[in-house]
Structure formats: C-alpha cells, structure tokens
Amino acid sequence: MSLSSLLRQSSSEALSLSQQTAQYLQKHASTGTSTIPIPILTYPESTETWVMYEKLFLSSLRTGDDKAALNCLEKLMDRFGATNERVMGLRGLYQEAVAKDDAALERVLQEYDKVLSEDSVNTPIAKRRIALLQSLSRTTEAIDALAELLESSPTDIEAWTELSDLYLAQNLFPQAIFCLEEVLLVAPNAWNIHAHLGEVLYLSAMNGNENYEDRILAEATRRFCRSVELCDDYLRGYYGLKLTSDRLLSIIPDDIKPKEQVGTVDNGELPMFSTAVVRKLNEQASFKLAEITRTSNSSYNVAEVISAKDLLGRSTHRRQR
C-alpha cells in the first residue's frame, strides 16, 4: 500500500484507527525491538503488522495525537532503521506535522535538500519535498521538482497526476492534458483518469479555445464514453458525457452529417461526431443519470448525485423553453 493511499483515509477512518493506537502498541510491545528479530522473544512478523503501524501513525497525526504518532514512528525506525527510505519519508511527514510555523517548515525543507544532495533517487523524500513546496505555495518549484522526479521515474502514475493538477491550477491546459495522457499510457483502463481527462478537455474548451471548441469537446466526449465503457454506472463519466454533449448540440448545426466532417489520415484527426450521434449520446447519458440518481445508494457521493440532478433539471428546462 502506497503512502499516498494511506494519506487518503477518511476522517472517520482516521479517528477510529487512532483510538486503537495505545492498545495496538501494548499488544505488540515486543515487536520491533531489534533490527534482527529473535523469534522466541517477539511476535511472528508479518507485512500486515508494519502496514498497521503506518496506518496508526498517519491516523494519530491526523487526529492531533503527536505522541502516539511518534511511538509508532519509533517502532518503525527500530525495525527498519532510520535510513530506510520509506521510514525517512514518514519521519519527514511527522516533522512537517509538528512544525509550528513556516520557518520550521523551511528547516524541514532544508533537511530534504540535504538528503537529496546525498541521494538524489530517494523517492519518498523527493515526494515529501514536493508536497512541502506546495504547502508553502511555491508552485513553480513544485512543478520543476515533479518534472525532475518523472525524468527518473517516468511510469509514476501518482506523480503524473499530481503534476497535471498543478498545471491545471495554473490554467495550463495543454500541459495538464499531456500529463493525464501519460498516465493512460501506463494505465489505459483507468476509467477515472479517462473521465478526468474529459473534464480537463472540457475546461480547456470553455477557456479560450473558441476556434477549436467543437474538436476539443468531441475529444472530451470520447474520453467520457471510454470511462463509462470501462465502468458501467460511473456517475462522473455520464455527468461529463451529458455536459459535453449538451454543449456540442448548442454549437454544431442541426443537420450536420458524418461525411461532411471526416478527418484525414494526414492530419491525424478523428472524424467529428454527427448531430445524430451526439443526440443519441446525450439521450443515453440523460437516461443513465436519471437511473443513477433515482436508485442512488451510499456508494455514490451525495454531492455528485445532487449535481447530476441539477444538470438534468437545467437540461429539461432548456428543452421546455
């Protein structure tokens, strides 16, 4: 399990785990007392034990129990050593969490720089440094650091996704799109990334690309179609498909036919959708969104369900006018 996935714990999960820390530490008091465990003096080792220590460490930090977090960190340091790259990343996270002000964070950043000057391929520290640069609002430096990290680790999906988000925050749409395309080269069946790419394309079309709006929206539509092909009942995918097809229907002529907008092999463009195809996609998206919002359960995000209902309502109002 990656550190970033552990950091994405919900608040309720973090609170529940942090409340178990004292009991877990007491139960496993003999675990991790030596870097070379003696079987008859320790509990049997397992990967799950140490993953649990990481979870408890992060949960304790999130709930403000710095003492419990430090106890968990010390267990991990005793077992794996203070120079273990993963442990170094966790230690850096602890130092960031207990820092009182920006000056303290700057000192942590200097420590990261020192470590990387000695070991430039220490990925956990490199990622902590990037996260710290972001928290200090040094976005340009964070972008440069991520680009440098990706030169040595070009298949790092999380890094590409993070870089895309940073570019998007700067309204650098072509760069954000490129990063997500790189993610799909590594994970071509990631339906959520296809949908996210569709969202970025849609934003690009709505922000200063009037001359190419129809082409960009068509590509966004293809991405949303792919996301729901890979994951049926994917609300965000159908929401995006509904949004882009609504917009396409408002800007393309009613009588446009496929043969009038066929891309050529030379320019590499895919054929433009016909009006009839866009209408069918719009109807399918509307049907699925209505079905999902009508039968939605706890597996769907409440805010996304409300947004879908609002989109359907606005679309119905336009047709009635």
C-alpha positions as CSV (number, residue, x, y, z in Angstrom):
1,M,0.0,0.0,0.0
2,S,1.4,3.4,-1.0
3,L,1.9,6.3,1.4
4,S,-0.4,8.5,-0.6
5,S,-3.2,5.9,-0.4
6,L,-2.8,5.8,3.4
7,L,-3.0,9.6,3.5
8,R,-6.4,9.5,1.8
9,Q,-8.1,7.9,4.8
10,S,-11.4,9.4,5.6
11,S,-11.8,11.4,8.9
12,S,-13.9,8.7,10.4
13,E,-11.3,6.0,9.5
14,A,-8.5,8.1,10.9
15,L,-10.4,8.7,14.2
16,S,-11.3,5.0,14.6
17,L,-7.7,3.9,13.9
18,S,-6.1,6.5,16.2
19,Q,-8.3,5.3,19.1
20,Q,-6.7,1.8,18.6
21,T,-3.1,3.0,18.8
22,A,-2.5,2.6,22.5
23,Q,-4.0,-0.9,22.6
24,Y,-2.1,-2.0,19.5
25,L,1.2,-0.7,20.8
26,Q,0.7,-2.5,24.1
27,K,-0.3,-5.8,22.4
28,H,2.8,-5.6,20.1
29,A,5.2,-4.2,22.7
30,S,7.9,-6.8,21.9
31,T,7.6,-6.3,18.1
32,G,10.3,-4.2,16.5
33,T,12.7,-4.1,19.5
34,S,15.6,-5.1,17.2
35,T,16.5,-4.8,13.6
36,I,17.2,-8.5,13.7
37,P,14.1,-10.1,15.4
38,I,14.6,-13.1,17.7
39,P,11.6,-15.4,17.0
40,I,11.2,-16.6,20.6
41,L,11.3,-13.1,22.0
42,T,8.9,-11.4,19.5
43,Y,5.5,-11.9,18.0
44,P,5.6,-13.5,14.5
45,E,6.3,-10.9,11.9
46,S,4.0,-10.1,9.0
47,T,3.7,-7.3,6.5
48,E,0.3,-6.5,7.9
49,T,1.8,-5.7,11.3
50,W,4.0,-2.9,9.8
51,V,1.3,-1.6,7.5
52,M,-0.9,-1.3,10.6
53,Y,1.9,0.7,12.3
54,E,1.9,3.1,9.3
55,K,-1.9,3.4,9.4
56,L,-1.9,4.1,13.1
57,F,1.0,6.7,12.6
58,L,-0.9,8.6,10.0
59,S,-4.2,8.4,11.8
60,S,-2.6,9.7,15.0
61,L,-1.1,12.6,13.1
62,R,-4.5,13.5,11.5
63,T,-6.2,13.5,14.9
64,G,-3.5,15.5,16.6
65,D,-2.1,12.8,18.8
66,D,1.6,13.5,18.1
67,K,2.8,11.4,21.0
68,A,1.1,8.2,19.7
69,A,2.4,9.0,16.2
70,L,5.9,9.3,17.5
71,N,5.6,6.0,19.3
72,C,4.6,4.3,16.0
73,L,7.3,6.0,14.1
74,E,9.9,4.9,16.6
75,K,8.7,1.3,16.3
76,L,9.2,1.5,12.5
77,M,12.6,3.1,12.9
78,D,13.7,0.4,15.4
79,R,12.6,-2.3,13.0
80,F,13.8,-0.9,9.6
81,G,16.4,1.6,10.6
82,A,16.4,5.4,10.4
83,T,18.0,5.4,6.9
84,N,15.2,3.3,5.3
85,E,13.7,5.5,2.6
86,R,10.1,4.8,3.5
87,V,10.8,5.5,7.2
88,M,12.6,8.7,6.2
89,G,9.5,9.8,4.4
90,L,7.3,9.1,7.4
91,R,9.8,10.9,9.7
92,G,9.7,13.9,7.4
93,L,5.9,13.9,7.4
94,Y,6.0,13.9,11.2
95,Q,8.4,16.8,11.3
96,E,6.1,18.7,8.9
97,A,3.0,17.9,11.1
98,V,4.6,19.2,14.3
99,A,6.2,22.3,12.8
100,K,4.9,25.4,14.5
101,D,5.4,27.9,11.6
102,D,6.7,28.4,8.1
103,A,10.2,28.9,9.5
104,A,10.1,25.4,10.9
105,L,8.8,24.1,7.6
106,E,11.7,25.8,5.8
107,R,14.1,23.9,8.1
108,V,12.4,20.7,7.2
109,L,12.8,21.6,3.5
110,Q,16.5,22.2,4.1
111,E,16.8,18.7,5.6
112,Y,15.1,17.3,2.5
113,D,17.5,19.2,0.2
114,K,20.5,17.8,2.2
115,V,19.2,14.2,1.9
116,L,18.6,14.6,-1.8
117,S,22.0,16.1,-2.4
118,E,23.5,12.9,-1.0
119,D,20.9,10.5,-2.6
120,S,19.0,12.1,-5.5
121,V,16.9,8.9,-6.1
122,N,15.4,8.9,-2.6
123,T,11.8,8.9,-3.9
124,P,9.9,9.2,-0.6
125,I,11.9,12.3,0.4
126,A,11.6,13.7,-3.1
127,K,7.8,13.4,-2.9
128,R,7.7,14.9,0.7
129,R,9.7,17.8,-0.6
130,I,7.3,18.4,-3.4
131,A,4.3,18.2,-1.0
132,L,6.0,20.7,1.3
133,L,6.8,23.1,-1.6
134,Q,3.1,23.0,-2.4
135,S,2.1,23.7,1.2
136,L,4.5,26.7,1.2
137,S,2.7,28.0,-2.0
138,R,5.9,27.6,-4.1
139,T,4.0,26.0,-7.0
140,T,6.6,26.7,-9.7
141,E,9.3,25.0,-7.7
142,A,6.9,22.1,-7.0
143,I,6.3,21.7,-10.8
144,D,10.0,21.7,-11.5
145,A,10.7,19.1,-8.8
146,L,7.9,16.9,-10.1
147,A,9.2,17.1,-13.7
148,E,12.7,16.2,-12.4
149,L,11.3,13.2,-10.5
150,L,9.5,12.0,-13.6
151,E,12.7,12.0,-15.6
152,S,14.0,9.2,-13.3
153,S,10.6,7.6,-12.8
154,P,8.5,8.1,-16.0
155,T,5.9,5.5,-15.0
156,D,5.0,7.0,-11.7
157,I,1.2,7.5,-12.1
158,E,0.7,9.5,-8.9
159,A,3.5,11.9,-9.9
160,W,2.0,12.5,-13.4
161,T,-1.5,13.0,-11.8
162,E,-0.1,15.4,-9.3
163,L,1.8,17.4,-12.0
164,S,-1.4,17.5,-14.0
165,D,-3.3,19.0,-11.1
166,L,-0.6,21.7,-10.6
167,Y,-0.7,22.6,-14.2
168,L,-4.5,22.8,-14.1
169,A,-4.4,25.1,-11.1
170,Q,-2.2,27.4,-13.3
171,N,-4.7,27.2,-16.2
172,L,-2.0,25.5,-18.3
173,F,-4.4,23.1,-20.0
174,P,-2.2,21.6,-22.7
175,Q,0.4,20.6,-20.1
176,A,-2.3,19.2,-17.8
177,I,-3.8,17.2,-20.7
178,F,-0.3,15.8,-21.7
179,C,0.3,14.6,-18.1
180,L,-3.0,12.7,-18.0
181,E,-2.3,11.1,-21.4
182,E,1.0,9.9,-19.9
183,V,-1.0,8.3,-17.1
184,L,-3.2,6.5,-19.6
185,L,-0.1,5.1,-21.3
186,V,0.7,3.3,-18.1
187,A,-2.9,2.5,-17.0
188,P,-5.0,2.5,-20.2
189,N,-8.1,1.1,-18.4
190,A,-8.2,3.6,-15.6
191,W,-11.8,4.8,-16.2
192,N,-11.5,7.6,-13.6
193,I,-8.5,9.1,-15.5
194,H,-10.4,9.0,-18.8
195,A,-13.2,10.9,-17.1
196,H,-10.7,13.4,-15.5
197,L,-9.1,13.9,-18.9
198,G,-12.5,14.6,-20.3
199,E,-13.1,17.2,-17.6
200,V,-9.8,18.9,-18.3
201,L,-10.6,19.0,-22.0
202,Y,-14.0,20.4,-21.3
203,L,-12.4,23.2,-19.2
204,S,-9.9,23.9,-21.9
205,A,-12.7,24.3,-24.5
206,M,-14.6,26.7,-22.2
207,N,-11.4,28.8,-21.5
208,G,-10.1,30.5,-24.6
209,N,-10.3,27.8,-27.3
210,E,-13.3,29.1,-29.2
211,N,-11.7,28.3,-32.6
212,Y,-11.3,24.6,-31.7
213,E,-14.2,24.3,-29.2
214,D,-16.1,21.6,-31.2
215,R,-13.0,19.5,-31.7
216,I,-11.9,19.7,-28.1
217,L,-15.5,18.9,-26.9
218,A,-15.6,15.9,-29.3
219,E,-12.4,14.5,-27.8
220,A,-13.8,15.1,-24.3
221,T,-16.9,13.2,-25.3
222,R,-14.8,10.3,-26.5
223,R,-13.0,10.2,-23.1
224,F,-16.2,10.2,-21.2
225,C,-17.6,7.5,-23.4
226,R,-14.5,5.4,-22.7
227,S,-14.8,5.9,-19.0
228,V,-18.4,4.5,-18.9
229,E,-17.4,1.7,-21.3
230,L,-14.8,0.6,-18.7
231,C,-17.1,1.2,-15.7
232,D,-20.8,1.0,-16.2
233,D,-22.9,3.2,-13.8
234,Y,-19.9,5.6,-13.4
235,L,-21.7,8.8,-12.4
236,R,-18.9,11.2,-13.2
237,G,-18.5,9.7,-16.6
238,Y,-22.1,10.1,-17.5
239,Y,-22.3,13.5,-16.0
240,G,-19.4,14.6,-18.2
241,L,-20.9,13.0,-21.3
242,K,-24.2,14.8,-20.6
243,L,-22.4,18.1,-20.1
244,T,-20.2,17.9,-23.3
245,S,-23.0,16.6,-25.5
246,D,-25.3,19.4,-24.3
247,R,-22.6,21.9,-25.3
248,L,-21.9,20.2,-28.6
249,L,-25.6,20.3,-29.5
250,S,-25.7,24.0,-28.8
251,I,-22.8,24.9,-31.2
252,I,-23.0,22.4,-34.1
253,P,-25.6,22.7,-36.9
254,D,-28.7,20.5,-36.6
255,D,-28.2,18.9,-40.0
256,I,-24.5,18.1,-39.9
257,K,-23.6,14.7,-41.2
258,P,-20.6,12.5,-40.7
259,K,-19.3,12.7,-44.3
260,E,-19.2,16.5,-44.0
261,Q,-16.6,16.3,-41.2
262,V,-14.4,13.3,-41.8
263,G,-10.8,13.7,-40.6
264,T,-8.0,12.7,-42.8
265,V,-5.1,10.3,-42.2
266,D,-2.7,13.2,-42.9
267,N,-3.8,15.4,-40.1
268,G,-4.4,12.6,-37.7
269,E,-7.7,13.9,-36.5
270,L,-10.7,11.6,-35.7
271,P,-14.0,12.2,-37.5
272,M,-16.3,14.7,-36.0
273,F,-19.5,13.4,-34.5
274,S,-22.6,13.8,-36.5
275,T,-25.5,15.6,-34.9
276,A,-27.5,12.4,-34.7
277,V,-24.7,10.6,-32.8
278,V,-24.4,13.5,-30.3
279,R,-28.1,13.4,-29.7
280,K,-28.0,9.6,-29.1
281,L,-25.1,10.0,-26.7
282,N,-26.9,12.8,-24.9
283,E,-30.1,10.7,-24.6
284,Q,-28.1,7.8,-23.2
285,A,-26.3,10.0,-20.7
286,S,-29.6,11.5,-19.6
287,F,-31.2,8.1,-19.2
288,K,-28.3,6.7,-17.1
289,L,-28.0,9.8,-14.9
290,A,-31.8,9.7,-14.2
291,E,-31.5,6.0,-13.4
292,I,-28.5,6.5,-11.1
293,T,-30.0,9.5,-9.2
294,R,-33.3,7.6,-8.8
295,T,-31.7,4.5,-7.4
296,S,-28.6,6.0,-5.8
297,N,-27.2,4.4,-2.7
298,S,-24.4,5.0,-0.3
299,S,-21.8,4.0,-2.9
300,Y,-22.3,7.3,-4.7
301,N,-21.1,10.7,-3.5
302,V,-24.0,12.7,-2.3
303,A,-22.7,16.0,-3.8
304,E,-22.2,14.3,-7.1
305,V,-25.8,12.9,-7.1
306,I,-27.2,16.4,-6.3
307,S,-25.1,17.9,-9.1
308,A,-26.4,15.3,-11.6
309,K,-30.0,16.0,-10.6
310,D,-29.3,19.8,-11.1
311,L,-27.8,19.1,-14.5
312,L,-30.8,17.1,-15.6
313,G,-33.2,19.8,-14.3
314,R,-31.4,22.5,-16.2
315,S,-31.4,20.4,-19.4
316,T,-35.1,19.8,-19.1
317,H,-35.8,23.5,-18.5
318,R,-33.9,24.4,-21.7
319,R,-35.9,21.9,-23.8
320,Q,-39.2,23.2,-22.5
321,R,-38.2,26.8,-23.4
